[in-house]
């Protein structure tokens, strides 16, 4: 990430969090880099805020600074480390008790609906990916997200997000179309 003051940070998901680097990059070079990066992926900086998926596991969020220099450009380049937590990982880390993991397993086994809610970085995606290990290979899974974040090692998985070919589709339309596809 780049915070606009010339400082570049690397984010580590565990104990270290944001680690400052010794690189100092002038604002003009940052803007040129971001414009070239977006162009390479077929995107235009069509406003002050750009939030785009670059690849299946990389996305970028940019806020371009003002011409008068009162606001600096910032960006975060997020890459998915593609490690999927397992139910055993959630138990060993103390995130879930054996009772909670068993309950989720029974819910999946009995075709029950499960809803995960919470704040940013609260473990919703990790929990979802972990309990999907309980699904059978013949079950169809459909995920609906505003921006694709989950990665499921399942042969019959249909990921849906509301940004298709740079056209935003209403999330409720995606949900309705998913229900019509009879997911398990």
C-alpha positions in Angstrom: 0.0 0.0 0.0 1.0 3.6 -0.5 -0.3 6.2 1.9 0.3 9.3 -0.2 3.2 10.7 1.8 5.8 8.9 -0.3 5.9 5.8 2.0 5.3 2.3 0.8 4.1 -0.4 3.2 3.9 -4.2 2.9 1.0 -5.8 4.8 1.6 -9.1 6.6 -1.6 -11.0 7.6 -0.4 -12.2 11.0 1.3 -10.4 13.8 3.3 -7.8 11.8 0.5 -6.0 10.0 1.7 -2.9 8.0 5.5 -3.0 7.7 7.1 0.2 6.4 9.6 -0.2 3.5 12.6 2.0 3.0 11.4 2.9 -0.5 10.4 6.6 -1.0 8.5 7.2 -4.3 7.7 10.7 -5.6 4.0 11.3 -6.2 4.4 11.9 -9.9 6.0 8.4 -10.3 3.2 6.8 -8.3 0.6 8.4 -10.6 2.4 7.3 -13.7 2.9 3.7 -12.4 -0.8 3.4 -11.5 -2.0 4.8 -14.8 0.3 2.3 -16.7 -0.8 -0.6 -14.4 -4.5 0.1 -15.0 -3.9 0.5 -18.7 -2.1 -2.8 -18.9 -5.2 -4.5 -17.5 -7.5 -2.6 -19.8 -8.9 -0.1 -17.3 -9.1 3.6 -17.4 -8.8 5.9 -14.4 -12.3 7.3 -15.0 -12.6 9.1 -11.7 -11.0 9.8 -8.4 -11.7 6.3 -7.1 -10.8 3.1 -8.9 -11.6 -0.3 -7.4 -10.9 -3.1 -9.9 -10.0 -6.8 -10.0 -6.7 -7.2 -11.9 -6.7 -11.0 -12.0 -8.7 -13.7 -10.2 -6.7 -13.2 -7.1 -5.4 -9.6 -7.3 -7.3 -6.3 -6.9 -6.4 -2.7 -6.7 -8.0 0.3 -4.9 -6.7 3.7 -5.9 -7.7 7.2 -4.8 -6.1 9.7 -7.1 -4.9 13.0 -5.6 -6.1 16.4 -6.6 -4.4 18.6 -9.1 -3.9 21.3 -6.6 -1.7 19.0 -4.4 -4.0 19.2 -1.4 -4.7 15.5 -1.6 -2.2 12.8 -2.4 -2.8 9.6 -4.4 -3.1 6.5 -2.3 -3.4 2.8 -3.4 -3.6 -0.7 -2.0 -2.7 -3.7 -4.2 -4.2 -6.8 -2.6 -3.1 -10.3 -3.6 -4.7 -13.4 -2.3 -2.2 -15.8 -0.8 -4.6 -18.6 -1.9 -4.3 -20.5 1.4 -7.7 -21.9 2.3 -8.2 -22.5 6.1 -9.5 -25.9 7.0 -12.0 -26.7 9.8 -9.0 -28.1 11.8 -7.1 -24.8 11.4 -10.1 -22.9 12.8 -10.3 -25.3 15.8 -6.5 -25.4 16.5 -6.3 -21.6 16.4 -9.0 -21.3 19.0 -11.3 -19.5 16.6 -14.1 -22.1 16.8 -14.8 -24.7 19.4 -15.2 -28.4 18.4 -19.0 -27.9 19.1 -19.2 -25.0 16.7 -17.3 -26.8 14.0 -19.5 -29.9 14.5 -22.7 -27.7 14.3 -21.5 -26.1 11.0 -20.6 -29.6 9.6 -24.1 -30.8 10.5 -25.6 -27.7 8.9 -23.8 -28.3 5.6 -24.6 -32.1 5.7 -28.3 -31.3 6.2 -28.5 -28.7 3.4 -29.2 -25.9 5.9 -28.5 -22.2 5.1 -25.7 -20.5 7.0 -25.1 -16.7 7.0 -21.8 -15.2 8.1 -21.7 -11.6 9.1 -19.2 -9.3 10.7 -16.8 -6.5 10.3 -13.8 -6.2 8.0 -11.2 -8.9 8.7 -13.4 -10.7 11.2 -13.0 -14.1 9.5 -16.1 -14.5 7.4 -14.3 -15.6 4.3 -11.9 -17.9 6.1 -14.8 -19.5 7.9 -16.8 -20.0 4.7 -13.9 -21.5 2.9 -13.2 -23.8 5.8 -16.8 -25.2 6.1 -17.0 -25.8 2.4 -14.5 -28.6 2.9 -17.6 -30.4 4.3 -19.4 -30.3 1.0 -19.5 -33.4 -1.2 -18.0 -33.3 -4.7 -21.4 -33.8 -6.4 -22.9 -30.7 -4.7 -23.0 -27.4 -6.6 -21.7 -24.3 -4.8 -22.5 -20.8 -6.0 -20.9 -17.8 -4.4 -22.3 -14.3 -4.7 -20.0 -11.4 -3.8 -19.6 -7.7 -4.7 -16.0 -8.4 -5.4 -14.6 -11.9 -5.6 -12.6 -12.8 -2.5 -13.2 -16.4 -1.9 -11.4 -19.3 -3.6 -12.9 -22.7 -3.2 -11.1 -25.9 -4.1 -14.3 -27.5 -5.5 -15.0 -28.8 -9.0 -18.7 -27.7 -9.1 -18.3 -24.0 -7.9 -19.8 -21.1 -9.8 -18.4 -17.7 -8.6 -20.5 -14.7 -9.3 -19.7 -11.0 -8.6 -21.4 -7.8 -9.6 -18.6 -6.5 -11.7 -18.8 -8.3 -15.0 -17.1 -6.7 -18.0 -16.9 -3.4 -16.1 -20.7 -3.4 -15.8 -22.1 -3.4 -12.3 -25.0 -5.9 -11.9 -27.3 -5.5 -8.9 -26.3 -8.0 -6.2 -30.0 -9.0 -5.7 -30.2 -10.0 -9.4 -27.1 -12.2 -8.9 -28.7 -13.8 -5.8 -32.0 -14.5 -7.6 -30.2 -16.0 -10.6 -28.1 -18.2 -8.2 -31.1 -19.6 -6.5 -32.6 -20.6 -9.9 -29.4 -22.7 -10.5 -30.3 -24.9 -7.5 -27.2 -24.8 -5.4 -26.7 -27.1 -2.5 
